[in-house]
């Protein structure tokens, strides 16, 4: 951990051969990631994960035909998502 933003930027430019602009952008990304990770209940993340799971299940059902042969474990996951 470095004591200041300028120390961090100096470190990555000298040790990792990044441009000052890339060092600054990297710092912004790290700060944003830190803020996101501090959220106790990331509802948007949960929403995105649910959307991806539902989409994957719908794609699997379409590719298998009628969807009647759905894996019981996947059906259990579907019921968890809808609650």
C-alpha positions, 0 to 999 in steps of 0.5 A: 500500500502506498501513502498517496495517489502520486506515489502509486502513479510514480511506482507504476510508471517507473516499475511497470512502464505504464504511461502517466495516463494509464497509471491515472486510469488504473487508479480510477478503476481501482477506486471504483472497484473499491467503492463497489466492493464496499456495498453491503447488498449489491442489488444490481450485481444480484440482478445481473447474475439472475438475468444471466442465469435466466438467459442461460436456462432459457437458451438451454431449454430452447436448444433441448426442445420442449424443456421437459427434460430439465435437470432437477438441480437447474429447476431448483435454481430456477425456483430460487431465482423467482423468489 
